Amino acid sequence: MQTNNLKRHPAWLIFWISFGCLGGIALALVAGNYFSHISWLIAALALLCVVFMNRSRKIIILAIAAGLILGLWRGSVTILSEQAYEAYIGERVVLQGTVAEDTAFSTDGDQRVKLKNIQIENQSVNGTVWVSTSDNTEIKRSDTVVFSGLLSEGFGSFAAVMFRADLKQILQVEHADIAREVRDWFADGVRKVIPEPEASLGIGYLTGQHSTLPEDLDNNLKLLGLTHIVVASGYNLTILVRFARRAFARISKYLATLVTSLLVFSFVLVTGFSPSMSRAALITGLSLAAWYFGRRIHPIILLGFAAAVTAMLNPAYIWGDIGWYLSFTAFAGVIIVSPLLLHYFWGKIKKVNPIHQVFLETLSAQIMTAPLIAYIFNQYSALALPANLLILLFIPLTMLLTFFAGSFSLAFGTLTIFGWPANALLSYMTTVVDKLAILPIALAETDFSLAAMIASYCAILVFIIYIWRRTRHDFLGSPSVVE
């Protein structure tokens, strides 16, 4: 098939539509609510019909235009719906909401809460709100909480924020979050046979819960660029999915797909719908469906489509959610940069050495996220790569041993012997983190401007194109996320 026809294939048209959607949502910040009328949605849908009924050379322009209008409409609707906050900004209000994720504690002891399903003075408003409070009362995910305080303009993906709020009430509905209850029940079993901080680290690997990590260990993980291994992310999910798929594929492809899909669904329920988890679940689901039907999805199409879907669900991701950007840039490194480097240095090999794979995937993720991290946080870790290499290879086995430790503890009692194997590996990991974090070169500060970040990503793009032209790598022949 000719290249021009390939570029007009429905899959590539979806990519160009996704590209337009992302651009439209970004431009909505400038356009405001101008495109919020339903007529713009109708116009976008009409263009989409034309796009998929036509195969002319110029159809790509229409595909981008359709996506652009769709993105502008979605962004404008979101902006319009969040204008209700303007009446309350700068005022002391009573705010009620549902806790969206596990809470976290800052270095000064404040508890940080992300709320959804917001009501201000008993009036429902859209969007999410970030709240900090000095009250140390335990607040759990899915609790309904009531705060009072001064409402301020939001930042990042939050429509509004409330600093040092007074916690007025916690409404805990029984079994409102069964997945969280099961997670906490299992975590209690792990802690009976594995001491801290190793127990919290192992639970973080299995469930993505990092709010219970001791502050010093949590800070060291962040310093060394290892936070991704203990938060709900694609790395944890990929390990579980690959293990389940390979185990059940020996019986039948249908059973492997069914069990793995249920595993993905359960894992997302346990961890919650964070930006990184939403991206990971969507991409894993698409890859699993493609594997079942014997198809391949080009990583660029997969990346663009997943970004567009998550952004259409929550346009605020594009407007300032650093976690969303880090998740997608890291994933771009894993599925685009890593295969190119592997092909460039080792040629077309069918079976990848695990050490080579971990090294290249980690290096590629570091390359793609480093400019953004340097710009946002004005720092970088020179030890991030070696720290990842020393730990990532052992995480699958550690997850398995931690699962067995918790299961045996719940089934047979608190015999610490059940936790010895997992504790040995977890102790090794905490030792590595502690020793590397105290080295002088562990963290370096830098003054990285926006122009420098853009120039860095342009240079990375040129590098990717150069490597691809040298290797002519077939991305459709690379292993997928679930393989």
C-alpha positions in Angstrom: 0.0 0.0 0.0 1.3 3.4 -0.9 2.3 5.9 1.8 -0.3 8.4 0.7 -3.1 5.9 1.1 -1.7 4.8 4.4 -1.9 8.4 5.7 -5.6 8.5 4.6 -6.3 5.2 6.3 -9.1 5.6 9.0 -6.6 5.0 11.8 -4.5 7.9 10.6 -7.5 10.0 10.1 -8.4 9.4 13.8 -4.8 10.6 14.6 -5.3 13.8 12.7 -8.7 14.3 14.3 -7.1 13.7 17.7 -4.4 16.2 16.9 -7.0 18.8 16.0 -8.9 18.1 19.2 -5.9 18.7 21.4 -5.2 22.0 19.5 -8.8 23.1 19.9 -8.9 22.4 23.6 -5.6 24.4 24.1 -7.0 27.3 22.0 -10.2 27.4 24.0 -8.3 29.1 26.8 -8.0 32.1 24.4 -11.4 31.8 22.8 -13.2 31.5 26.1 -16.8 30.3 25.8 -17.3 31.6 22.3 -17.6 28.1 20.8 -19.9 26.7 23.5 -23.1 26.7 21.4 -24.3 23.3 20.2 -24.1 24.4 16.6 -20.3 24.1 16.7 -20.7 20.5 17.9 -23.1 19.8 15.0 -20.6 21.4 12.5 -17.8 19.3 13.9 -19.9 16.1 13.5 -20.9 17.0 10.0 -17.2 17.5 9.0 -16.4 14.1 10.6 -19.0 12.5 8.4 -17.4 14.1 5.3 -13.9 13.0 6.5 -14.8 9.3 6.8 -16.7 9.2 3.5 -14.0 10.8 1.4 -10.4 9.6 0.7 -9.0 12.6 -1.3 -5.6 14.0 -0.6 -6.9 17.1 1.1 -9.1 15.2 3.6 -6.4 15.5 6.3 -7.0 19.2 6.4 -10.7 18.6 7.0 -9.9 16.0 9.7 -7.8 18.5 11.6 -10.4 21.2 11.2 -13.1 18.8 12.5 -11.0 17.9 15.5 -10.1 21.6 16.1 -13.8 22.6 16.2 -14.7 19.7 18.4 -11.9 20.6 20.8 -12.9 24.3 20.8 -16.5 23.3 21.6 -15.5 20.9 24.4 -13.1 23.5 26.0 -15.6 26.3 25.7 -18.3 24.2 27.4 -16.0 23.5 30.2 -15.0 27.1 30.6 -18.6 28.2 30.6 -19.6 25.6 33.2 -16.8 26.7 35.5 -17.6 30.4 35.4 -20.0 29.8 38.3 -16.9 30.0 40.6 -16.2 33.6 39.7 -19.0 34.8 42.0 -17.3 33.1 45.0 -13.7 33.9 44.4 -12.3 36.0 47.2 -15.2 35.1 49.5 -15.4 32.9 52.6 -17.7 30.0 51.6 -18.9 26.6 52.8 -17.8 24.0 50.2 -18.8 20.4 50.0 -17.3 17.7 47.7 -16.4 14.1 47.2 -12.7 13.2 47.7 -11.4 12.2 44.3 -8.1 10.6 45.3 -6.1 9.5 48.3 -5.1 12.5 50.3 -1.5 13.5 50.7 0.5 15.5 53.3 2.8 18.4 52.6 6.2 18.9 54.3 4.6 21.4 56.6 2.0 18.8 57.7 -1.0 20.2 55.8 -3.4 17.6 54.4 -4.1 18.1 50.7 -7.4 17.0 49.3 -8.8 16.9 45.7 -12.5 17.3 45.5 -15.1 16.6 42.8 -18.9 16.8 42.7 -18.6 20.3 44.2 -21.3 22.3 46.0 -20.7 25.9 47.1 -23.3 27.3 49.5 -25.5 24.4 48.5 -25.2 25.3 44.8 -23.7 22.6 42.5 -20.8 23.6 40.2 -18.6 21.7 37.8 -14.9 21.2 38.0 -12.5 20.0 40.7 -11.2 22.0 43.7 -7.9 21.6 45.6 -8.1 22.1 49.4 -5.4 22.1 52.0 -6.2 21.9 55.8 -4.1 21.7 58.9 -6.7 19.2 60.4 -5.1 15.8 60.6 -8.4 13.9 60.8 -8.3 10.9 58.5 -10.0 11.6 55.2 -10.5 8.7 52.8 -11.1 8.6 49.1 -14.9 8.8 48.2 -15.7 10.5 51.5 -18.0 13.5 51.3 -16.4 16.4 53.2 -17.4 19.9 54.1 -14.9 22.7 54.4 -15.1 26.4 55.1 -12.6 29.0 54.0 -11.5 31.6 51.5 -12.0 30.5 48.0 -9.2 31.5 45.6 -8.6 31.2 41.8 -7.5 27.8 40.7 -4.2 26.6 39.3 -3.3 23.8 36.9 -6.4 21.7 36.3 -8.3 23.0 39.4 -11.2 25.4 39.0 -10.6 26.9 42.4 -8.5 26.3 45.6 -9.0 26.8 49.3 -5.9 27.1 51.5 -5.8 26.3 55.2 -9.5 25.4 55.2 -11.5 24.5 58.3 -12.8 20.9 58.2 -16.4 21.0 59.2 -17.7 17.6 58.6 -16.9 14.2 57.1 -19.8 12.1 55.7 -18.7 8.5 55.3 -21.2 6.5 53.4 -20.9 2.8 54.1 -19.4 0.9 51.2 -19.3 3.9 49.0 -15.9 2.8 47.7 -15.7 -1.0 48.0 -12.5 -1.1 45.9 -10.8 1.2 48.4 -12.0 -0.9 51.3 -10.6 -4.1 49.7 -7.3 -2.4 49.1 -7.0 -1.2 52.7 -8.0 -4.6 54.0 -5.3 -6.2 51.9 -2.8 -3.5 52.9 -3.5 -4.3 56.6 -2.6 -8.0 55.9 0.7 -6.9 54.3 1.6 -4.7 57.2 1.1 -7.7 59.6 4.0 -9.6 58.1 6.2 -6.9 56.6 7.6 -4.0 58.7 7.5 -0.3 57.7 8.6 1.4 55.5 9.0 -1.7 53.3 5.3 -2.6 53.7 4.1 0.8 52.4 6.5 0.5 49.5 5.3 -2.9 48.5 1.7 -1.8 48.8 2.6 1.2 46.6 3.8 -1.2 43.9 0.6 -3.3 44.0 -2.0 -0.6 44.4 -0.4 2.7 43.5 -1.1 4.0 47.0 1.7 6.3 48.0 0.0 8.5 50.6 1.1 6.1 53.4 4.8 6.3 52.6 7.0 7.8 55.3 7.8 11.4 54.4 11.6 10.8 54.1 11.2 7.8 51.8 8.6 9.7 49.7 10.9 12.7 49.3 13.8 10.5 48.3 11.8 8.7 45.7 10.8 12.0 44.2 14.3 13.3 44.3 15.6 10.2 42.4 12.8 10.2 39.8 11.3 7.0 41.2 7.8 8.3 42.1 6.3 6.6 39.0 6.9 3.2 40.6 4.7 3.8 43.6 1.9 5.9 42.1 -0.9 4.5 40.0 0.7 4.5 36.6 1.2 2.5 33.4 4.3 0.8 34.7 2.5 -1.1 37.5 -0.5 -1.9 35.2 1.7 -3.1 32.4 3.5 -5.6 34.7 0.2 -7.0 35.9 -1.3 -7.2 32.4 1.7 -8.9 30.8 1.8 -11.5 33.6 -1.9 -12.3 33.3 -2.0 -12.3 29.5 1.0 -14.7 29.2 -0.4 -17.0 32.0 -3.9 -17.4 30.5 -3.0 -17.2 26.8 -1.8 -20.8 27.1 -5.4 -21.8 27.8 -7.2 -19.6 25.3 -6.9 -16.1 23.8 -10.5 -15.3 24.8 -9.9 -16.2 28.5 -6.6 -14.2 28.5 -8.4 -11.2 27.1 -11.3 -11.6 29.6 -9.2 -12.0 32.7 -6.8 -9.3 31.7 -9.7 -6.8 31.0 -11.2 -7.6 34.4 -7.7 -7.1 36.0 -7.4 -3.7 34.3 -10.9 -2.6 35.4 -10.2 -3.8 39.0 -6.8 -2.1 39.2 -8.3 1.2 38.1 -11.1 0.9 40.7 -8.5 0.3 43.4 -6.1 3.1 42.3 -8.6 5.7 41.2 -8.9 7.7 37.9 -5.8 9.9 38.1 -4.5 11.4 34.8 -1.7 8.8 34.5 -4.0 6.0 35.4 -6.7 7.1 32.9 -4.0 7.2 30.2 -2.6 3.8 31.2 -6.0 2.1 31.3 -7.1 3.5 27.9 -3.9 2.5 26.1 -3.7 -0.9 27.7 -7.3 -1.5 26.8 -6.8 -0.5 23.2 -3.6 -2.6 22.9 -5.3 -5.6 24.4 -8.2 -5.3 21.9 -5.7 -5.0 19.1 -3.9 -8.1 20.3 -7.1 -10.1 20.6 -8.1 -9.3 17.0 -4.6 -9.8 15.6 -4.1 -6.1 14.8 -1.4 -3.6 15.4 -1.7 0.0 16.3 1.0 2.5 15.4 2.3 4.1 18.6 1.8 7.6 17.3 -1.8 6.9 16.6 -2.2 5.2 20.0 -0.6 8.1 21.8 -2.5 10.8 20.0 -5.9 9.1 20.4 -5.4 8.4 24.1 -4.3 12.0 24.7 -7.4 13.3 22.8 -9.8 11.1 24.6 -8.5 11.9 28.1 -8.4 15.6 27.3 -12.0 15.6 25.9 -13.1 13.9 29.1 -11.3 16.6 31.1 -10.0 19.6 29.1 -8.3 20.9 32.3 -5.6 18.2 31.8 -4.2 20.2 28.8 -4.6 23.5 30.6 -2.2 22.7 33.4 -2.0 19.2 34.7 1.7 18.4 35.0 0.9 14.8 35.8 -0.9 14.4 32.5 2.0 15.8 30.5 4.6 13.8 32.4 2.6 10.6 31.8 2.3 11.1 28.1 5.9 12.3 27.5 7.2 9.3 29.5 5.0 7.0 27.5 6.1 8.5 24.2 9.7 7.7 25.3 8.8 4.1 26.0 6.8 3.3 22.8 8.6 5.6 20.3 12.2 6.5 21.4 13.0 3.2 23.0 12.2 0.9 20.0 14.2 3.3 17.7 17.3 3.2 20.0 17.0 -0.6 20.3 16.9 -1.0 16.5 19.7 1.5 16.0 22.1 -0.2 18.5 21.1 -3.8 18.3 19.4 -4.1 14.9 16.3 -6.2 14.2 16.3 -8.6 17.1 13.2 -10.7 18.0 13.9 -11.3 21.7 15.0 -8.3 23.8 17.3 -8.8 26.7 15.4 -7.6 29.8 18.4 -5.5 31.0 18.6 -3.8 27.6 14.9 -3.2 27.5 14.7 -1.7 31.0 17.8 0.4 30.3 16.4 1.8 27.0 12.9 2.3 28.2 14.1 4.2 31.3 16.6 6.2 29.4 13.9 7.1 26.8 11.4 8.1 29.4 14.1 10.3 31.1 14.9 11.9 27.8 11.3 12.8 27.1 10.4 14.1 30.6 13.7 15.9 31.5 13.0 19.2 29.7 9.5 19.5 31.2 10.8 18.6 34.7 13.7 21.1 34.4 11.3 23.8 33.3 8.5 23.2 35.9 10.6 22.3 38.9 14.0 24.0 38.0 15.8 20.8 39.0 16.9 17.4 37.7 18.4 14.3 39.2 21.7 13.0 37.7 21.1 9.7 39.5 17.6 9.1 38.1 18.8 6.6 35.5 21.0 4.5 37.7 18.4 4.5 40.4 15.8 3.2 38.0 18.1 0.5 36.7 18.9 -0.7 40.2 15.3 -1.1 41.1 13.0 -1.6 38.1 14.3 -5.1 37.2 13.2 -6.4 40.6 9.7 -4.8 40.8 7.7 -7.6 39.1 9.1 -10.2 41.5 8.6 -7.8 44.4 5.0 -7.3 43.5 4.4 -11.0 43.3 6.1 -11.7 46.6 4.2 -8.8 48.3 0.9 -10.2 47.0 1.7 -13.7 48.3 2.7 -12.2 51.7 -0.6 -10.3 52.1 -2.6 -13.2 50.9 -1.0 -15.7 53.2 -1.3 -13.3 56.1 -5.0 -12.9 55.6 -5.5 -16.6 55.1 -3.2 -18.2 57.7 -2.5 -15.5 60.3 0.4 -13.1 61.1 3.4 -15.4 60.7 6.2 -13.0 59.7 7.9 -15.8 57.7 5.3 -15.1 55.0 6.8 -11.7 54.5 10.5 -12.6 54.6 11.1 -13.0 50.8 9.3 -9.7 49.9 10.9 -7.9 52.8 14.3 -8.9 51.6 13.8 -7.3 48.2 12.0 -4.3 49.6 14.8 -3.7 52.1 17.3 -3.7 49.3 15.3 -1.1 47.4 14.9 1.2 50.4 18.6 0.9 51.1 19.4 1.8 47.5 17.1 4.8 47.6 18.5 6.1 51.0 22.1 5.7 49.9 21.7 7.4 46.5 19.6 10.2 47.9 22.3 11.5 50.2 24.9 11.8 47.5 25.8 15.4 46.5 25.0 14.8 42.9 21.5 13.4 43.6 19.8 16.7 42.8 21.0 19.7 40.8 19.2 23.0 40.4 18.9 24.7 37.0 17.3 27.8 35.5 15.4 26.3 32.6 13.3 28.7 30.5 10.2 28.0 28.4 12.3 28.8 25.3 14.9 26.2 26.4 12.2 23.6 27.0 10.7 24.2 23.5 14.2 24.1 21.9 14.9 20.8 23.8 11.8 19.1 22.5 12.5 20.4 18.9 16.0 18.9 19.2 14.5 15.6 20.5 12.1 15.5 17.5 14.9 16.1 15.1 16.8 13.2 16.8 13.8 10.9 16.5 13.4 11.6 12.8 17.1 11.1 12.2 17.1 7.7 14.0 14.0 6.6 12.2 15.4 7.6 8.8 18.6 5.6 9.5 16.8 2.5 10.8 13.5 2.7 8.9 12.1 1.0 12.0 8.7 -0.7 11.6 6.7 0.4 14.7 3.9 -2.0 13.8 6.4 -4.9 14.3 7.4 -3.7 17.8 6.0 -5.5 20.8 2.8 -3.8 22.1 2.0 -2.7 25.6 0.4 -6.0 26.5 3.2 -8.2 25.1 
